[in-house]
Each structure stands twice: as structure tokens, then as C-alpha cells.
Amino acid sequence: MAGGSGRRRVTSADVAREAGVSRATVSYVLNATPHQKIPEVTRGRVWAAADRLGYAPSAAARSLRTGRSNIVLGLLPDWPIGHVLGRLVQQLTNAFAEHGLTFLVHSSAHSTRPLREIWKTVTPAAVLALGEFPEAEAGAMRAAGVQVVAAVHGSARHPHRPALMAEEPIGAAQARHLVASHHRLGYACPDLGRLGNLARSRLDGVRKVCAELGIPEPDVRAVPLEPDGAVEAVRAWLGADPPVTGICAFNDEVALSVLLALRYLGLRAPQNLSVIGVDDIPGAALAQPPLTTVVRDTDTVARRLARRIVDALDGEQVPADPVQDLLRVQVRVSA
């Protein structure tokens, strides 16, 4: 009955006949309608019938019934899609699925279609951008009926879509780990301009710790993911007056580039320069020396982000503060 080309779509009436119950009962069971006194044995019969027939509820019908679609459109900025971003997207997909929502991801990298065409086509209930997007675009979404427009790493300047996560605590955690034995820190930025907002936020966290402790501002240098540029940055840090002895890197990839530069110079971490990264990518523990890094619990973060979106869709009051990010330092040899 269900599935392949040319076959009739299984309806709730089919499920009702198969289960020997009314269509209303099928609707109550499959839609988890509250305050309905339906025996568990009947519920089980309905679900078993739906499973046997391969019943899939109509998205259009559900939208009419609930007054919204079940799609959350995730907008990825023009960032490299590596291990960490891929993991977060998967965890967000799972977290939204637990609430009956579909997380549909669109990347803006080299996109040939305007963003407006994307969200108009899918008519999402909510839009969750990992980066920032123009306020005019957010206003157009709200005017078109998108109920929730939120930015994970956006600006807190916009009252309708404050940033849901703060990056400063990451830089602060790095700095606090190093300042116990280092009094001149450096910050290793990525050389990709599109990561600038993230890097600046993490750098702000390092700067705040330095200011609190009365030590010099961090010496900030771009570190490319290639040996020559990384060697140049490391030489500059070691040649500073006084020399930099501890490096907070934007992420693990940049930290690994610093470690490679040290090896090119015949030096090592932490003897000549301590290095701490962010993200604990699979290669961090395999680095030479193994990389100390800040670890964030992205699964918990994804669940909390999804919860914020769901609560907003349900008209609940949601906190204005960013989602709490659980951070810990995985200490290894490099720092």
C-alpha cells in the first residue's frame, strides 16, 4: 500500500481499518493528543497497524493542524565544515527530532541562491543561524510568519535574536589555564577572515583574564595552516620583549599549526612555548606532543539550543542569557 512509485499513500483511514478503531482514535494516538482516555492496548494496536502499513503522517496536514510547519531551518555561515561543525549539526538534528522537528541545514558557502529564496521555499517554523545575518533579512522572516529567528553566534545587539551562545568563556578558560605559570600570552588567530567574529569573541575572553590579573595584553598574530606562516608567527612571539611563553589558539587546527612550527624550529612545547587549543578534535591526542585543549559538551549544548527554540515556538518565556556552555580543559603535554 505504501512506499514505491504509483502506489497509493497510506492514510489514517487505512490505519483505522487495520487497527479496528475509529479515525478519531487514530488521530488522537498518532498525534499524542492530551486528555484522551485511550487504553494502552488500543494505543499499541494503532501503532502496530501504522507500522505494518508504513504510515507516514502528512506534513501539510500537520501544519494545518498545529498552525506551523515542523521544520527548523539551520543556516550555516561560510565556515569550513570540519569535525566540530559536522558533529554539532548531527547533534542538533537529533535534539530537534526528539521534539518532533526536522532540522534542515543550508550552507551559505558559495550559494547561488539568495537566502530569501531558501526560507520562502521551505516555510520553516524557526530559523537558527549559526552565525549572523542582516537585520533586514530577519525582519522579512518575521513578517512572513517565521515564528522564531535566532542566531547561535550572532550579535547580542538585536533584541529579537540575541546570541544564544557566548564564545568569551572559551578564551577565558584557555587563559586561566596558562596564567598560573605564564605571564605573557599570545593569541593565535585563524587566517580566515570569515572566522573573524568567532576569533574576536574568544580573544575577548583572553583579554579579560589578562586585564583582571594585570598582565600585558595578549600578543595577537594570525597563524595559517601552513609551515612558513606559522614559523614566522612563532619566531615573532619568541622574539618579543618580554617573550611570549603561552599561546591560546583559536582552535585545535591552529594550535597544531603552532606545534608544527615549533618542530620546524627545533623547539618543543611546553619547554619553549606552551600551547592550548579548543575542540579536542580526534587528532589532538595524537599530536606531538599531545595537545591540551578546551572541550565543550556539544551534545548538551545542542539539546539546550533545541529546547530554547521549542520553548519559543510554544510561546514560553525564554531566558535572555546565552545557553550555558559546559567547558573543561583536557590537559595533555603541550600545556
Buried (B, 14 or more C-beta within 10 A) or exposed (E): EBEEEEEEEBBBEBBBBBBEBEBEBBBBBBBEEEEEEEEEEBBEBBBEBBEBBEBEBEEEEBBEEEEBBBBBBBBBBBBBEEBBBEBBBBBBBBBBEEBEBBBBBBBBEEEEEEBEEBBBEBBBBBBBBBBBBEBEBBEBBBEEEBBBBBBBBBEBEBEEBBBBBBBBBBBBBBBBBBBEEBBBBBBBBBBBEBBEBBBBBBBBBBBBBBEEEEBEEBBBBBBBBEEEBBBBBBEBBBEBEEBBBBBBBBBBBBBBBBBBBBBEBEBBBBEBBBBBBBBBBEEBEEBBBBBBBBBBBBBBBBBBBBBBBBBBBEEEEBEEEBBBBEBEBBEBBBB
